[in-house]
């Protein structure tokens, strides 16, 4: 019995030819394509992005954005920039216009050809992060060395320009914004100077007291802080709009949920940080100032505003975001979300500061109301003058800083580790062949296993018994040696299998209805004649007296198994033109006699229905232990039915691997209706791997048995009885004398 895995893979062994039909052509085609494909060239350049060490970098002013230092994120940003549509399209157009790269499709022929050409170009670009480092290798593949070098050079140049543009865009926008605010501040300052000059000229005797001057300075500082808070609010709102647009653009890409997580809202986190900073400053200033000091009241009001915003976020359950869900997203989307949240926190802080400054400004205004009218007017103009002057100085400083930042962004942080280089791409025929073999083999094996699930063929004795409904008493392997040797008895798997079959027949002799057995099958070409001949040889060598009769008078073949002529045989006996002793021939196998079919008659069924067949069986059975009859195909002729009805014992032959056909079922039903004793099934042409006896013989006994010669053992057996030959009723020829004594068979 085969193990489970061997039984599962049995269809593969049976249909190895189908595996070969699929695997061999695919491997040959793969090898041919790889060998005869044109040589390709790979132009590549290795780059990296220099990082600024915060310990050595002098920061002129704090930046609003969050600097990403994660290596994987930085590399992904660079890769996305290289493969952006802007860079690829510009490189494609540059190469086509200069003729440095020629696509297969003409891009100027139409939209479809243009799309095909640019698709071909993008498929030639490959980005490869160097494992274990912060390096990126850019590849461009072409069919010539010049095209590969031109393509990689153009691609790197366009990427470098786009990289500089992206890094300097933020600084440019900030400088333009500050310049616009500075122009407005200069105009406001000029207006204040003119009004101050005019007011002093109109009120020459007006002078500010010391207390009033203090209020003027405090009001000017408060107005300056108010203006700065408004600018911060405007800049944060403008930045938020930009980041929200970037976020909306990147949100068009699908997000894949990966895990559950919970993160703090950056707005809430920023408010908590500012609240902690305000509380720390309050604690430190309490040792110097009293609670009614303007700065202390300002800090207290700022703390109150931050606490109210914190309570509002807690009531709205917005203190923590992404609760219960985490999604994979692009680095651009993550960065945009961070910037949106950060600008939201800055907007909240700026509004809170404006509210505090408004309260402080109202308090100063109330105190100025107590000053005389002319002095109060001068105080207000002086406070505005001081505020506008401070704003102008601050904006000029900011403009200088923005220009420095813009120039700093133009400094390329890209470093070319390796200059552009072109190499020949190896074809790797062996690797492709191995991959093709593995995939085709897996595909073919899977196909064979699927086909095996629908295969109704009977390959093993168990499958044959389930399909036919009769016990299998012999499993005969398919070997190169189709016939048992007649002159010598040698050990072989075929001889061992027929010995098992003959032993089973001898052991069931008491259940046979007479010594005659018909070897029959419904289908042709299943090996009936070979089984009948080999069975007769095996029975004779096991000590039985056997007569082998060729009952197939349609297409006789047993005479060829024993190298004799088919001059006369069963047909002549049944026709009464020959006696048994005239046609019975000895064989090289001791104890085995052969009766051939004779000349094929016009109607064999008519001869078989004659009483001559019963008389023949009766005469032969007296001197033989077994009479083995061959027969034609039962699905085409009635010969097997007639023989079975007379002999009463049938050995069915089924070819292994063939399903139980309708013709077999009909033939078996006919035999059952006739009440025939079906002694069993001999499963013929069994594949060696499905035949347990063959496998055991080859594995355990072949070496020892084949090493020595097994001689035939002669056995003396009594001759067949001398049947009385009746006087021929037909007139004898005068030249033939009458034989008074019976001839010996």
LINMO-V68313 format. One line per field, one symbol per residue. phi: phi as a letter, one per 30 degrees, with the letter a starting at -180 (. if undefined). Layout:
phi: ???
This chain:
phi: .dddddddceedddcddddddddddddddddddddcdddccccbbcbacdcddddcdcddadcddcddcdddddddddddddcddddddddeddddddidbcddcddcdlddddddddddddddcbcbdddibccbcccbcbdbdddddddddddddddddddddddcddddddddddddddddddddddddddddddddddbdddbcddddddddddddddddddddddddddddddddddddddddddddddccdcacabbddedddddddddddddddddddddccddcdeddddddddddddddddddddddhcdbchdiabbdaddddddddddddddddddddddddddddddddddddddddddeddddddddddddddddddddddddddddddddddddddddcdbddbdebbbddddhdddddddddddddddddddddddddcdcdccceddddddcibdccaccddbdddbddcdbccdaeddddddddddddddcddcdcjddbccbadcdhcjdddddddddddddddjccbcccdddddbdbddddchbccdbaddddddicbceddcdcdbdddibcbbddideddbdddddddddddddddddddcbdbbccdbddddcbcedddeddddibbcdcbddjcddddddddddddddddiddddlbcdchddedccddddddddcbddddddbdcddcdbdbdddedddcddddddddddcddcdcdddd
